[in-house]
Amino acid sequence: MSDEKIPFLDLVTVHRGLQDEFVDVLKTALSTAGFIGGPMVKGFEEDFAQFCESRFCVGVGSGTDALRFALIAVGVRSGDIVVTVPNTFIATTEAISQTGARPDFVDIDERTYNMDPGKLRQYLEKECSWDSGAKRAFHKQTGRPVTAVVPVHLYGQMADMDPILDLAAQFNLKVIEDACQAHGAKYFSKKIGGWKTAGSMGHAAAFSFYPGKNLGACGEAGAITTDDEQLASVCGLLRDHGQSKKYFHDIEGYNGRLDAIQGGFLQVKLRHLKKWNDERGENASRYNKLFAGSRVGIILPYEPEWSRGVYHLYVLRVADRNRLQTILATAGIGTGIHYPIVLHLAKAYEGLGFRPGDFPVAELAASQILSLPMFPGLSVEQQTRVVTEVLKSL
Ligand SMILES: Cc1ncc(COP(=O)(O)O)c(C=O)c1O
């Protein structure tokens, strides 16, 4: 078996066949001086809205912008509480804090690593009291209103949206899906009786097109999807200094536009996304098969029957994760940890007063998870070597 290095992510090969189309995008931008906004951004927004089965898409500068603008647009204000999970990238909570709200957390399901709807119910029923006049849940300890929830579709697997949406309706919460890792993921909604696409279930959703994502730009980019025309229009203002037309500022906004060249690149890449997601799914099934029968000591990713994930990451769980990561690194195999520090224990959030043990499921998972190489183009030989090295280490 070859001892060639296996990268965690290969972003070179995937772009090789696209270079001519990318050059065309650059030529269009240069020949029209269309660097900001314009047809390439609009074209991508239309295509991505259609891909997500959503009515509107607003291209923005990053996934973080998308979360921040969506939260502001749904009405989250300074002093509110927005509930999310502790095992996400810090952008989720940064966006919440940057609206002036306070992030609070509920624990995750130990098999899916996504928000546990039962824990969300417990939080809303036990830690909050319902004010029927204000039609709001107020957090008992801080007296703050709880106004929104951000389920994160982590690793490309959707959160269990039916019960989350039911709770949100019951407690008058806005729902912003953090779909930054879940372009094209599907959820079977029993309520609707059909499959729904990530980004089409909440009041709005945020996507990141950071280069390593399933749909990645060649730089920074993001988007908001929503079915609500008014929300889409406010997000459109927020990304562009609140301008309805040049120098007419209806509100104060941000510089958070999607670059036209990135819009053009993304439009090219979006045509391949279904095929790339299918390849990731095949890679995941192959890993599962290669590990099957020898699973003592490792926990494989779990996909509930209502989920069709897009395997942004393939995450194993083992008792001594650090040892396994070192062994794989010595064998030339790249891995990642998503994420090593649960956010309630991050230094940045010391001031919120959380303690170890507050969210035990997320804390234990954070110490045991390891993301294996996963990208379209990962070969059978590469996967076989990864699995052989993992099994040898046990
Ligand atoms: C779950 C999650 N939320 C938010 C973000 C933020 O996206 P961006 O890096 O494009 O700002 C990311 C991407 O890194 C992410 O993985």
The ligand as a Tripos MOL2 file, in Angstrom:
@<TRIPOS>MOLECULE
LIG
   16    16     1     0     0
SMALL
NO_CHARGES

@<TRIPOS>ATOM
      1 C1        -21.2200   26.1090   11.4750 C.3       1 LIG1
      2 C2        -20.6020   27.3560   10.8960 C.ar      1 LIG1
      3 N1        -21.1790   28.5430   11.1440 N.ar      1 LIG1
      4 C3        -20.6840   29.6850   10.6410 C.ar      1 LIG1
      5 C4        -19.5510   29.6890    9.8440 C.ar      1 LIG1
      6 C5        -19.0050   30.9900    9.3820 C.3       1 LIG1
      7 O1        -18.8270   31.0980    8.0010 O.3       1 LIG1
      8 P1        -17.7030   32.0600    7.3940 P.3       1 LIG1
      9 O2        -16.3740   31.4570    7.7400 O.co2     1 LIG1
     10 O3        -17.9900   32.0360    5.9290 O.co2     1 LIG1
     11 O4        -17.8900   33.3990    7.9830 O.co2     1 LIG1
     12 C6        -18.9400   28.4700    9.5430 C.ar      1 LIG1
     13 C7        -17.7730   28.4000    8.6430 C.2       1 LIG1
     14 O5        -16.6460   28.4600    8.9660 O.2       1 LIG1
     15 C8        -19.4590   27.2730   10.0960 C.ar      1 LIG1
     16 O6        -18.8790   26.0950    9.8630 O.3       1 LIG1
@<TRIPOS>BOND
     1     1     2 1
     2     2     3 ar
     3     2    15 ar
     4     3     4 ar
     5     4     5 ar
     6     5     6 1
     7     5    12 ar
     8     6     7 1
     9     7     8 1
    10     8     9 2
    11     8    10 1
    12     8    11 1
    13    12    13 1
    14    12    15 ar
    15    13    14 2
    16    15    16 1
@<TRIPOS>SUBSTRUCTURE
     1 LIG1         1 GROUP 0 **** ****
